[in-house]
Amino acid sequence: MAPSALLPLLVSLLLSVALLTARVEGKPCGMGNVQIYQVPNGFGQGHIPEYVVQIVNAYDSPVHNVHVACGEFASARLVNPRVFKRLQPNDCLVNEGKPLEANTLLAFFYTNSRPYDLAVSSVEC
């Protein structure tokens, strides 16, 4: 099977594991309820390393205005700004600030010579 044919299966498996392991019950809502997972995903155009990022709301209620500390985030591959957008250095917005429903996730791919350190910096419940 060609590596590109395995990609949807790999991403689906990783997303399922992320949801199962990140689920948080009985905790007050806060930054710890939103998890970020990032794994290498081969190479994009021009042999630039590619990464898949999954942002998981492991809380039992929607969260919104999720901001991520993202350094100088940039990607050679276009990232849908409705999913993940750098507003300024070290401040990226998830899902245009709209609610991320309970126990769901968003995923996107980006390409860069090195992975970025991504961490939730704020969330509203």
C-alpha positions in Angstrom: 0.0 0.0 0.0 1.4 3.4 -0.9 2.4 5.7 2.0 -0.2 8.3 0.9 -2.9 5.7 1.1 -1.9 5.0 4.7 -2.2 8.6 5.8 -5.9 8.8 6.4 -5.8 5.5 8.4 -2.8 6.8 10.5 -4.5 10.1 11.2 -7.8 8.4 12.1 -6.0 6.1 14.5 -4.0 8.9 16.1 -7.2 11.0 16.6 -9.0 8.1 18.2 -6.2 7.5 20.6 -6.0 11.2 21.5 -9.7 11.3 22.3 -9.6 8.1 24.4 -6.5 9.2 26.4 -7.4 12.9 26.9 -10.9 12.6 28.2 -11.2 14.6 31.5 -14.2 14.0 33.7 -15.1 15.8 36.9 -12.4 18.4 36.6 -13.3 22.1 36.5 -13.0 23.6 33.0 -9.6 25.2 32.3 -6.6 25.1 30.0 -5.8 21.5 31.1 -9.0 20.3 29.5 -7.7 21.2 26.0 -4.8 18.9 24.8 -2.5 19.4 21.9 -0.9 16.4 20.1 1.7 16.7 17.4 3.4 14.0 15.4 5.7 13.9 12.3 3.9 13.0 9.1 6.6 12.5 6.5 7.6 15.2 4.1 5.6 17.8 2.1 6.5 19.5 -1.1 10.2 20.3 -1.4 10.9 17.5 1.1 10.0 19.9 4.0 9.0 17.9 7.1 5.3 17.8 7.7 3.5 17.5 11.0 -0.1 16.7 12.0 -1.5 18.6 15.0 -4.6 17.6 16.9 -6.3 19.9 19.3 -8.7 18.0 21.6 -11.4 19.4 23.9 -11.5 16.6 26.5 -14.0 18.5 28.6 -17.7 17.5 28.9 -18.8 21.0 27.7 -17.8 23.2 24.8 -14.9 25.6 25.2 -14.2 28.7 23.1 -11.6 31.4 22.5 -8.9 28.8 22.7 -5.5 30.4 22.3 -2.2 28.6 21.7 1.3 29.8 22.5 2.8 29.1 19.1 6.1 31.1 18.8 6.6 32.5 15.3 4.3 29.9 13.7 4.5 29.7 10.0 4.0 26.9 7.5 5.1 26.3 3.9 1.8 24.4 3.5 -1.3 26.5 3.8 -3.1 26.0 7.1 -6.8 26.9 7.0 -7.1 30.1 9.1 -10.5 29.1 10.3 -8.9 26.1 12.1 -5.6 27.7 13.3 -4.5 31.3 12.8 -1.5 33.2 14.1 -2.7 36.5 15.4 0.7 37.8 16.6 3.9 36.3 17.7 3.3 33.5 20.2 -0.5 33.8 20.0 -2.6 31.6 17.7 -6.3 31.2 17.7 -8.2 27.9 17.3 -11.4 27.6 15.4 -11.8 31.4 14.9 -12.5 31.5 18.7 -15.8 29.6 18.1 -16.8 26.8 20.4 -14.9 23.5 20.2 -17.6 21.1 21.2 -17.3 18.6 24.1 -15.0 15.6 23.5 -14.1 16.7 19.9 -11.0 17.7 18.1 -9.7 19.7 15.3 -6.7 18.6 13.2 -4.4 20.3 10.7 -1.2 19.7 8.9 1.8 22.1 8.6 5.2 22.0 7.1 8.4 23.5 8.5 12.0 22.5 9.0 11.3 21.9 12.7 8.2 21.3 14.8 6.8 24.2 16.8 6.3 24.0 20.5 2.5 24.4 20.8 0.8 24.8 24.2 -2.6 26.0 25.2 -2.2 29.5 26.7 -5.9 30.4 27.4 -9.4 29.0 27.1 -12.9 30.2 28.0 -15.6 27.8 29.2 
